[in-house]
Amino acid sequence: MSDSREPGFSTLAVHAGAQPDPSTGARATPIYQTTSFVFDDVEHAASLFGLQAFGNIYTRIGNPTCAVLEERIAALEGGTAALAVASGHAAEHLIFHTLLSPGDEFIAARQLYGGSVNQFGEAYKKFDWNVVWADIDDISSFENAVSDRTKAIFVESLANPGGGVTDMEAIAAIAKKAGVPLIVDNTMATPYLCKPFEHGADIVVHSATKFIGGQGNSIGGVIVDGGTFDWSEPGKYPSLSEPCASYQGMVLYETFGNFAFAIACRVLGLRDLGPALSPFNAFLLLNGVETMPLRMQRHSDNAQEVAEYLAGHDKVDWVSYAGLKGDKYNALAQKYCPKGAGAVFTFGLKGGFDAGVALVSNVEMFSHLANIGDTRSLIIHPASTTHRQLTDEQKVSAGAGPEVVRLSVGIEDAADIIADLEQALAKL
Ligand SMILES: *Cc1c(COP(=O)(O)O)cnc(C)c1O
């Protein structure tokens, strides 16, 4: 490609980060299924271990197949660098491990994936990392939650499961004023539908398990560094701004500048905590990424049709899909996700909890399972499954009350998806 043009999104989804294998000419990215890599000589080894040269040492810290995935997601999001890890939760964990010290706080939207609510609210107590909840429907709740221990703000662009759209620019302004990075979980939207870095995010995180891989076959996660945040304030983010004992006193932000955050997550977080992505999973995720633009448009178009159908059904109490005219998030969806409001949304059944349980038993083509972002249409009743560990109040505020059913609309024919719901609703 000539230097004069910027390649488009679909081109990057197929090509970014990859080239024919230099030693074999293989066109698909090979699976470098190896634990370790031979050094050229002692000096080469020393420079790799001292971070003076980039290269491969050991697959826990980096691997060439994983590196192609990292470069591709960084290109698609418009970030400076990325780190691929074993799961979305591992990605979230390495971000917070890099940013927080015991006693620190971060602000998170209540409207989050149920697993993240647990991770932040329960598991992090053991580290004395303290989450303060805020509400995307009340932007001032983010401002009011800021304290002198606040180190980050975390939101989802499109919230799982409720499908709410976060006003990222308003929250980015609060983060900027507080001098902390805005972290956006872009799992539900993907960079095809939404580009958080264009709206003030500093760090983007993905569960690649969902729409990036897109075929329901691999768990993975990605951290993307936007390169926008100034980490130099003394003492505030010691992993980045203070001399690093395990790298001869190197200050990562001084040495690596606008991709220092991604480096810190790798050489301190991934190295020491260990949730490495397997090269095989990286290969499967990369194959998924190639078709992400096509899939996301189809997912969104199908979801729009299904949401409109459900909104007109007499057994359905309400439908919460930001793509629907009149939905409270419709204006935000048009601003942040103009190509479509994604595949995942919730609706409420007039028959309540029991109707939710019956519906997931009645469907035939839909799969009843705890995932989103598969080519196949998926259904779940959160109150009896993914969100059952939450209190009733947390369930309702996470958009997972007793009558709520969540769909992840697949890329089958919309008419077949609707026909399956039709027969399942008829039996209620
Ligand atoms: C699934 C999910 C996660 C967690 O990712 P895993 O790959 O399952 O660890 C985080 N955030 C969102 C929005 C998710 O949907």
The ligand as an ORCA input file, in Angstrom:
! r2SCAN-3c Opt
* xyz 0 1
  C     -17.232    -11.147     29.169
  C     -16.907     -9.770     29.558
  C     -15.810     -9.494     30.367
  C     -14.905    -10.570     30.924
  O     -14.224    -11.207     29.896
  P     -13.737    -12.759     29.934
  O     -13.072    -12.921     28.620
  O     -14.970    -13.603     30.112
  O     -12.815    -12.869     31.106
  C     -15.534     -8.170     30.659
  N     -16.314     -7.167     30.199
  C     -17.392     -7.412     29.432
  C     -18.229     -6.274     28.946
  C     -17.735     -8.707     29.091
  O     -18.818     -8.937     28.321
*
